[in-house]
């Protein structure tokens, strides 16, 4: 019997990415005892289950308010902070809109995008491939972070003083360039090095 894998996330509110007890109860009940549930490092649950029940299960999970996304070489749902400064000051609306645009886009290798509502960066944005950090009334965008391996790296500043309405177009263009010019299984940090920051800035302008 064919097994398929997909990702589930609750999205986020003030307080962070939080699964409600009733959502977990529905998830555990509907996927069946033979399914496997894996907790990922990017705040998603991976579900591996029999293919023939996939559509039924995914519809039920969406009905419970969960996001259902593809697993594998796709952009992951936005990895955000807890918005401890409050929804408006920390940019919750921007984060929600960005999440809707980026999640589930096919890319050469899995892409993690982080968001922090202030310079404290509790979501560890500089360890993500692309990071958006709110700085008072503007945003800084970083690229090329890498959390894994012995050669882990912090992301480098790509653009500063970005206006709210520019955040989604800039991040979307970075993803599009990676889709078009990235090599199969090439990590985003290596892609940035190969393309150079200067050329990426020119193409994103």
ROTIDREN-147554 format. One record per residue: residue number from 1; residue in one letter; z, y, x of N, C-alpha, C, CB in turn. Coordinates in pm, whole numbers, plus 50000, padded with zeros to 5 digits. Each point is the difference from the previous one (the first is absolute). Glycine has a CB too. Layout:
PT   pos   code    n.zz    n.yy    n.xx   ca.zz   ca.yy   ca.xx    c.zz    c.yy    c.xx   cb.zz   cb.yy   cb.xx
PT   NUM      a       Z       Y       X       Z       Y       X       Z       Y       X       Z       Y       X
...
This chain:
PT   pos   code    n.zz    n.yy    n.xx   ca.zz   ca.yy   ca.xx    c.zz    c.yy    c.xx   cb.zz   cb.yy   cb.xx
PT     1      x   50000   49881   50085   50000   50119   49915   50000   50125   50089   50123   49875   49815
PT     2      x   49789   50220   50153   49987   50121   50081   50122   50090   49986   49752   49987   49975
PT     3      x   50292   50069   50138   50114   50091   50003   49950   50140   50034   50158   49813   50068
PT     4      x   49886   50286   49859   49962   50138   50025   50125   50083   50029   49797   49976   49851
PT     5      x   50185   50125   50232   50112   50087   50037   49970   50142   49954   50055   49854   50199
PT     6      x   50046   50212   49748   49987   50141   49963   50133   50070   50025   49823   49945   49825
PT     7      x   50176   50188   50169   50119   50079   50030   50055   50066   49874   49914   50041   50232
PT     8      x   50217   49979   49765   50067   50065   49888   50095   50105   50055   49981   49792   49857
PT     9      x   50021   50325   50081   50092   50106   50038   50040   50077   49874   49895   50019   50231
PT    10      x   50226   50038   49766   50042   50077   49882   49958   50146   50004   50190   49846   49982
PT    11      x   49741   50196   50124   49977   50145   50016   50130   50062   50049   49822   50004   49818
PT    12      x   50194   50126   50165   50123   50062   50049   50038   50123   49918   49946   49916   50228
PT    13      x   50181   50113   49774   50058   50116   49933   50101   50060   50097   49967   49900   49765
PT    14      x   50108   50201   50188   50112   50048   50080   50095   49881   50017   49977   50242   49916
PT    15      x   50057   49726   50207   50081   49882   50027   49920   49892   50071   50136   50053   49800
PT    16      x   49731   49964   50206   49918   49910   50079   49926   49895   49920   50158   50038   50179
PT    17      x   49797   49857   49890   49928   49889   49940   50101   49900   49947   49802   50033   50156
PT    18      x   50213   49962   49712   50108   49921   49941   49945   49907   49891   50163   50185   50050
PT    19      x   49859   49685   49967   49968   49904   49895   50116   49998   49900   49858   49858   50159
PT    20      x   50111   50152   49712   50103   49989   49897   50035   49852   49979   49918   50214   49888
PT    21      x   50207   49756   50076   50039   49861   49980   49910   49926   49901   50234   50068   50050
PT    22      x   49728   50001   49840   49916   49934   49900   49859   49971   50054   50131   50116   49821
PT    23      x   49821   49968   50272   49869   49974   50062   50007   49875   50087   49947   50247   49997
PT    24      x   50159   49740   50080   50017   49882   50084   50019   49874   49916   50100   50144   50179
PT    25      x   49969   49872   49708   50020   49885   49911   49867   49953   49943   50230   50084   49943
PT    26      x   49686   50010   50014   49868   49965   49947   49914   49937   50109   50016   50187   49834
PT    27      x   49990   49873   50285   49923   49947   50113   50038   49856   50030   49983   50231   50094
PT    28      x   50147   49742   49918   50045   49865   50032   49966   49900   49891   50182   50100   50132
PT    29      x   49824   49945   49742   49974   49910   49889   49852   49966   49985   50199   50095   49887
PT    30      x   49715   50006   50129   49860   49980   49965   49916   49936   50111   50024   50194   49850
PT    31      x   50011   49828   50276   49914   49946   50106   50015   49849   50014   50018   50217   50119
PT    32      x   50094   49729   49833   50018   49855   50005   50073   49956   50126   49794   49974   49866
PT    33      x   50267   49909   50126   50084   49953   50111   49922   49958   50123   50162   49926   49830
PT    34      x   49707   50054   50156   49919   49959   50116   49945   50120   50078   49940   49793   49876
PT    35      x   50072   50325   50068   49950   50119   50069   50090   50036   50117   49900   50083   49786
PT    36      x   50044   49990   50310   50077   50047   50114   50003   50153   49998   49938   49794   50136
PT    37      x   50179   50263   49888   50017   50145   50000   50049   50044   50137   50051   50001   49751
PT    38      x   49873   50087   50313   50032   50045   50136   50032   50149   50000   49850   49821   50097
PT    39      x   50261   50216   49965   50035   50141   50015   49933   50054   50125   50222   49965   49883
PT    40      x   49696   50139   50103   49927   50055   50114   50076   50117   50062   49783   49927   49895
PT    41      x   50172   50117   50220   50062   50114   50068   49953   50133   49943   50016   49863   50206
PT    42      x   49885   50133   49703   49950   50126   49944   50033   50013   49851   49816   49997   50169
PT    43      x   50300   49949   49793   50058   50019   49867   49913   49946   49887   50111   50200   50090
PT    44      x   49818   49692   49936   49929   49927   49897   50052   49856   49999   49793   50149   50024
PT    45      x   50192   49786   49862   50022   49857   49992   49863   49933   49996   50224   50028   49880
PT    46      x   49754   49871   50203   49878   49921   49995   50027   49875   49915   49925   50086   50229
PT    47      x   49989   49891   49673   50012   49884   49913   49884   49906   50028   50119   50137   49821
PT    48      x   49912   49738   50211   49896   49897   50019   50018   49897   49889   49992   50035   50254
PT    49      x   49905   49950   49662   50012   49911   49884   49864   49942   49963   50196   50133   49918
PT    50      x   49804   49773   49988   49878   49934   49959   49904   50098   49932   50128   49785   49974
PT    51      x   49746   50203   50060   49900   50098   49958   49977   50001   49849   49893   49970   50220
PT    52      x   50118   49915   49715   49962   49992   49859   50090   50084   49909   49914   49773   50047
PT    53      x   50209   50259   49997   50091   50081   49920   50007   50145   50047   50132   49795   49955
PT    54      x   49785   50240   50140   50010   50130   50067   49989   50118   49903   49904   49894   50203
PT    55      x   49994   50107   49714   49976   50114   49911   50115   50017   49900   49752   49965   50025
PT    56      x   50293   49924   49919   50111   50003   49904   50126   50059   50063   49904   49800   49884
PT    57      x   50127   50155   50237   50121   50045   50070   49989   50147   50038   50035   49768   50087
PT    58      x   49851   50273   49966   49983   50139   50042   50008   50096   49881   49859   49922   50191
PT    59      x   50085   50039   49695   50010   50084   49879   50145   50017   49957   49772   49922   49928
PT    60      x   50306   49970   50079   50140   50006   49961   50081   50089   50096   49979   49770   49901
PT    61      x   49989   50224   50227   50071   50082   50098   49967   50147   49982   49998   49809   50160
PT    62      x   49876   50220   49811   49963   50140   49971   50073   50049   49875   49773   49965   50105
PT    63      x   50240   49947   49796   50072   50036   49878   50147   50031   50025   49841   49859   49874
PT    64      x   50213   50085   50234   50139   50027   50038   50014   50124   50087   50044   49756   49987
PT    65      x   49844   50315   50032   50004   50125   50077   49980   49984   50148   50147   50083   49829
PT    66      x   49806   49800   50215   49977   49977   50142   49855   50027   50037   50183   49829   49999
PT    67      x   49797   50215   50125   49865   50014   50055   49956   49866   50055   50040   50244   50056
PT    68      x   49838   49716   49912   49942   49878   50055   49884   50039   50091   50069   49863   49795
PT    69      x   49938   50095   50331   49902   50043   50100   49950   49879   50079   50112   50225   50016
PT    70      x   49771   49788   50047   49952   49889   50083   50081   49986   50128   49772   50035   49907
PT    71      x   50235   49844   50145   50068   49973   50127   49896   49979   50109   50197   49896   49880
PT    72      x   49838   50137   50243   49908   49978   50110   49951   50129   50062   49931   49791   49891
PT    73      x   49939   50216   50140   49943   50115   50071   49970   50115   49904   49902   49843   50171
PT    74      x   50206   50218   49781   49991   50112   49906   50103   50105   50039   49920   49847   49814
PT    75      x   50060   50276   50135   50105   50100   50017   50118   49959   49913   49831   50184   50049
PT    76      x   50287   49822   50007   50120   49963   49926   50044   50116   49912   50069   49843   50185
PT    77      x   50017   50129   49719   50055   50108   49920   50081   50092   50091   50007   49853   49793
PT    78      x   50004   50272   50166   50066   50101   50083   50144   49959   50031   49854   50178   49900
PT    79      x   50184   49833   50227   50136   49969   50044   50075   50133   50008   49927   49790   50131
PT    80      x   50159   50235   49771   50060   50132   49987   50150   49999   50022   49820   50058   49841
PT    81      x   50235   50061   50180   50143   50018   50019   50071   49994   49864   49959   50140   50207
PT    82      x   50169   49890   49791   50078   49995   49876   50001   50132   49925   50141   49827   50106
PT    83      x   49788   50273   49943   49991   50131   49934   50140   50056   49972   49779   49933   49896
PT    84      x   50306   50058   50207   50140   50037   49983   50018   50150   49978   50060   49806   50143
PT    85      x   49839   50274   49887   50010   50144   49979   49958   50039   49858   49957   50036   50244
PT    86      x   50013   49865   49675   49956   50028   49864   49850   49988   49989   50195   50151   49967
PT    87      x   49758   49818   49912   49858   49970   49977   49908   50115   50041   50069   49853   49814
PT    88      x   49964   50268   50144   49911   50114   50027   50002   50040   50146   50036   50078   49768
PT    89      x   50084   49937   50289   50010   50045   50139   49942   49898   50097   50203   50130   49939
PT    90      x   49812   49741   50029   49952   49894   50091   49855   49959   49973   50234   49920   50014
PT    91      x   49704   50136   49882   49858   49974   49977   49969   49868   49931   49960   50135   50198
PT    92      x   50124   49824   49707   49978   49873   49931   49864   49996   49929   50247   49980   49970
PT    93      x   49714   50130   49966   49871   50002   49928   49882   49978   50095   50101   50154   49831
PT    94      x   49907   49906   50287   49895   49982   50101   49995   49854   50044   50028   50238   50078
PT    95      x   50090   49704   49944   50007   49860   50044   49942   49906   49895   50204   50055   50135
PT    96      x   49829   49968   49739   49948   49915   49892   49848   50009   49992   50214   50031   49873
PT    97      x   49734   50091   50134   49854   50019   49993   49932   49935   50120   50033   50215   49874
PT    98      x   50028   49799   50244   49943   49940   50121   50000   49847   49989   50079   50198   50136
PT    99      x   50029   49746   49812   50010   49855   49984   49887   49947   49911   50249   50015   50029
PT   100      x   49723   50055   49863   49895   49956   49908   49863   49998   50067   50133   50092   49810
PT   101      x   49845   50003   50279   49869   50012   50066   49982   49898   50112   50001   50243   49943
PT   102      x   50105   49729   50131   49983   49918   50122   50015   49850   49978   50085   50193   50124
PT   103      x   49994   49766   49779   50039   49859   49989   49883   49907   49970   50221   50078   49922
PT   104      x   49772   49812   50153   49904   49895   49971   49857   50025   50043   50143   49950   49815
PT   105      x   49834   50137   50284   49864   50024   50049   49971   49906   50117   50011   50242   49926
PT   106      x   49875   49693   50070   49966   49902   50103   49973   50071   50133   49905   49846   49826
PT   107      x   50156   50104   50280   49989   50061   50133   49987   49891   50107   50137   50199   49922
PT   108      x   49820   49838   50201   49981   49900   50106   50127   49923   50038   49820   50144   50084
PT   109      x   50295   49918   49904   50128   49933   50021   50103   50068   49911   49940   49936   50241
PT   110      x   50169   49994   49724   50099   50057   49908   50045   50140   50044   50076   49767   49944
PT   111      x   49933   50324   49960   50029   50140   50031   50127   50043   49928   49755   50049   50032
PT   112      x   50343   50000   50045   50127   50045   49944   50007   50153   50007   50113   49783   50068
PT   113      x   49917   50276   49819   50008   50146   49992   50140   50039   49954   49751   50018   49949
PT   114      x   50312   50070   50126   50137   50039   49971   50011   50143   49949   50074   49841   50174
PT   115      x   50035   50185   49754   50026   50134   49947   50148   50030   50017   49809   49982   49833
PT   116      x   50221   50137   50218   50138   50045   50012   50013   50138   49937   50033   49865   50211
PT   117      x   50071   50154   49710   50018   50127   49930   50062   50110   50084   50022   49869   49797
PT   118      x   50016   50099   50327   50053   50102   50090   49993   49947   50143   50154   50092   49818
PT   119      x   49886   49990   50277   49989   49964   50142   50098   49891   50043   49923   50231   50041
PT   120      x   50172   49732   49873   50090   49889   50035   49923   49869   50010   50189   50117   49885
PT   121      x   49706   49869   50037   49910   49885   50010   50069   49866   49983   49864   50136   50149
PT   122      x   50217   49848   49745   50074   49876   49981   49909   49880   49970   50190   50137   49918
PT   123      x   49686   49888   50043   49905   49890   49976   49928   49959   50128   49969   50083   49766
PT   124      x   50074   49973   50347   49941   49971   50131   49848   50021   49999   50184   49834   50043
PT   125      x   49773   50284   49914   49855   50024   49985   49922   49992   50130   50057   50143   49809
PT   126      x   50006   49890   50304   49925   50002   50126   49974   49861   50057   50101   50222   50046
PT   127      x   49947   49675   49883   49967   49863   50038   49887   49943   49912   50238   49966   50079
PT   128      x   49704   50120   49838   49892   49958   49911   49864   50042   50057   50155   50017   49802
PT   129      x   49738   49923   50146   49865   50034   50045   49966   50145   49969   49931   49763   49965
PT   130      x   50104   50280   49916   49983   50140   49958   50132   50043   49938   49748   49975   49962
PT   131      x   50296   50146   50068   50126   50048   49945   49985   50142   49948   50126   49852   50158
PT   132      x   49939   50173   49729   50005   50133   49940   50147   50042   49996   49788   49961   49860
PT   133      x   50243   50152   50201   50138   50048   50004   50006   50141   49940   50049   49860   50207
PT   134      x   50032   50156   49689   50013   50131   49936   50088   50089   50087   49970   49899   49769
PT   135      x   49981   50220   50260   50073   50096   50082   50012   50131   49922   49917   49892   50216
PT   136      x   50190   50120   49705   50019   50116   49911   49883   50010   49902   50131   50120   50180
PT   137      x   49782   49980   49835   49893   50020   49902   49865   49946   50046   50121   50201   49923
PT   138      x   49877   49724   50185   49874   49944   50050   50025   49857   50048   49916   50231   50069
PT   139      x   49981   49706   49985   50010   49861   50042   49940   49984   50140   49988   49923   49759
PT   140      x   50071   49986   50318   49942   49958   50128   49945   49860   49982   50160   50146   50134
PT   141      x   49725   49827   49926   49939   49867   49992   49991   49942   50140   49868   50065   49793
PT   142      x   50179   49810   50221   50000   49930   50128   49913   49875   49989   50233   50087   50053
PT   143      x   49714   49868   50061   49917   49879   50000   50034   49911   50122   49816   50126   49878
PT   144      x   50160   49743   50105   50006   49910   50114   50132   49937   50033   49823   50133   50082
PT   145      x   50273   49868   49825   50128   49935   50028   49987   49849   50000   50116   50194   49897
PT   146      x   49970   49739   50178   49998   49854   50008   50143   49950   50019   49765   50000   50098
PT   147      x   50284   49923   49804   50139   49954   50004   50017   49866   50069   50038   50126   49792
PT   148      x   49856   49795   50215   50012   49863   50050   49968   49989   50149   49941   49919   49773
PT   149      x   50111   49976   50287   49964   49968   50137   50082   50072   50105   49775   49959   49917
PT   150      x   50204   50004   50207   50072   50061   50111   49947   50138   50034   50046   49774   50088
PT   151      x   49836   50258   49857   49940   50131   50027   49999   50085   49873   49857   49899   50181
PT   152      x   50255   50100   49748   50013   50082   49880   49982   50147   50037   50155   49830   49895
PT   153      x   49783   50247   50014   49972   50141   50027   50031   50086   49881   49824   49932   50161
PT   154      x   50218   50190   49866   50015   50099   49894   49865   50062   49969   50238   50047   50071
PT   155      x   49742   49982   49801   49877   50069   49960   49996   50140   50063   49992   49869   49783
PT   156      x   49888   50180   50238   49981   50132   50060   49958   50101   49893   49935   49893   50221
PT   157      x   50106   50231   49799   49968   50106   49903   49850   50018   49990   50218   50114   50049
PT   158      x   49732   49875   49831   49857   50014   49973   49967   50140   49947   49986   49754   49953
PT   159      x   50089   50289   49946   49984   50135   49945   50136   50049   49953   49762   49952   49929
PT   160      x   50264   50177   50088   50126   50059   49954   49970   50114   49902   50115   49936   50218
PT   161      x   49985   50098   49704   49985   50109   49904   49898   49972   49891   50063   50152   50181
PT   162      x   49922   49722   49782   49902   49960   49899   50051   50038   49860   49919   49809   50148
PT   163      x   49997   50254   49773   50039   50037   49864   50004   49877   49910   49899   50228   50032
PT   164      x   50180   49781   49862   50018   49887   49909   49867   49945   49950   50218   50095   49932
PT   165      x   49691   49993   50028   49873   49955   49944   49906   49939   50104   50025   50176   49828
PT   166      x   50009   49839   50301   49916   49944   50106   50044   49860   50043   49957   50232   50078
PT   167      x   50164   49729   49885   50057   49873   50051   49914   49880   49960   50228   50101   49987
PT   168      x   49745   49883   49886   49924   49884   49954   49858   49997   50055   50137   50000   49793
PT   169      x   49788   50112   50206   49866   49996   50059   49999   49962   50148   49935   50172   49835
PT   170      x   50161   49878   50243   50003   49969   50144   50032   49852   50022   50072   50237   50050
PT   171      x   50030   49712   49882   50036   49858   50016   49886   49912   49951   50245   50055   49971
PT   172      x   49691   49983   49919   49887   49922   49948   49884   49995   50099   50068   50063   49767
PT   173      x   49906   50049   50300   49891   50002   50099   50034   49912   50120   49938   50232   49927
PT   174      x   50187   49768   50115   50041   49913   50111   49978   49853   49963   50171   50171   50074
PT   175      x   49867   49793   49804   49979   49862   49955   49851   49968   49994   50213   50009   49868
PT   176      x   49707   50083   50079   49856   49978   49988   49935   49983   50137   49999   50134   49790
PT   177      x   50044   49945   50309   49946   49985   50135   50036   49865   50060   50016   50248   50031
PT   178      x   50106   49706   49942   50043   49869   50048   49918   49889   49933   50233   50089   50040
PT   179      x   49739   49928   49832   49919   49902   49927   49858   49993   50058   50136   50043   49793
PT   180      x   49809   50073   50239   49860   50008   50042   49981   49967   50148   49965   50172   49824
PT   181      x   50130   49868   50261   49978   49990   50144   50100   49910   50074   49906   50226   49985
PT   182      x   50193   49724   49944   50094   49909   50062   49939   49862   50021   50187   50127   49896
PT   183      x   49855   49806   50210   49952   49865   50028   50091   49898   49930   49905   50074   50224
PT   184      x   50039   49811   49743   50077   49896   49932   50126   49965   50079   49787   49909   49900
PT   185      x   50327   50095   50035   50132   49970   50056   50048   50103   50102   49950   49761   49963
PT   186      x   49980   50351   50049   50044   50107   50090   50118   50074   49938   49766   50024   50094
PT   187      x   50344   49987   49978   50113   50076   49950   49965   50148   49994   50158   49829   50092
PT   188      x   49906   50240   49814   49966   50141   49980   50031   50083   50125   50044   49972   49755
PT   189      x   50065   49996   50314   50034   50073   50122   49892   49988   50106   50239   49964   49950
PT   190      x   49703   49917   50063   49890   49978   50095   49875   50074   49955   50095   49775   50060
PT   191      x   49885   50229   49809   49888   50075   49943   50012   50148   50034   49981   49832   49814
PT   192      x   50139   50223   50174   50024   50142   50033   49970   50026   50147   50176   50015   49819
PT   193      x   49870   49894   50268   49974   50016   50144   49850   49997   50029   50222   49892   50050
PT   194      x   49708   50016   49887   49857   49985   50025   49921   50120   49948   50027   49751   49988
PT   195      x   50010   50298   49896   49927   50112   49939   50040   50134   50062   49985   49869   49787
PT   196      x   50136   50140   50263   50069   50119   50054   50048   50091   49887   49857   49987   50208
PT   197      x   50257   50076   49816   50060   50090   49902   49907   50117   49969   50227   49936   50082
PT   198      x   49706   50113   50023   49913   50117   49982   49888   49973   49902   50054   50071   50231
PT   199      x   49880   49813   49786   49888   49969   49910   50048   49972   49859   49873   49907   50194
PT   200      x   50244   50031   49792   50054   49975   49867   50036   50130   49930   50087   49779   50078
PT   201      x   49966   50317   49998   50030   50130   49941   49873   50069   49951   50200   50019   50149
PT   202      x   49694   49973   49932   49872   50062   49962   49944   49937   49873   49955   50051   50241
PT   203      x   50051   49815   49753   49946   49930   49884   50085   50017   49875   49901   49836   50156
PT   204      x   50227   50196   49863   50091   50018   49885   50002   50143   49950   50139   49816   50089
PT   205      x   49802   50275   49986   50007   50143   49963   49920   50028   49874   50028   50059   50241
